[in-house]
Amino acid sequence: MTGNVNRPDEGGGAGDGAELSGVFDMIITREPEPPLGDLASAALTGGRRLRRRRRAAQAVGVSAALVLAVLGVSALSGSASGPAQPVLPAQSPSPAPETGVGPRPEPREELTPYPEEPVDEGPLEQPGPS
């Protein structure tokens, strides 16, 4: 069905359409139209403002995501190794004569030869735990 208002077959006469058109003309002439230049410039200004806000919000969001990513990677890789310690020169271990661990003593230049005949001095004593 079409939206034609002036159809004589639906009970409305040609006078009804003219009357309705007159009412619309009266409404339009009563209120002056706002100047289009002000509306268009205000809409453009508002659109630019929204675009700037969105770009700023995106920049802040991307920056925050990058900072969190860098902190997360550094926390995961840095926490396992701990803080860096300075490298110190190696120290020679101190001798521990009681346990037998440590550097070997320097041999003496004078060595006593084994006796040719074994000397029987009794049973050998085993060193026990000290």
CORURQUI-V108994 format. One record per helix or strand. SS is the DSSP state (@ for helix, = for strand). FROM is the first residue (numbers start at 1). TO is the last residue. If there is no record, write none. Layout:
SS&FROM&TO  SS&FROM&TO
//
This chain:
@&8&10  @&14&30  @&36&81  =&96&96  =&101&101
//
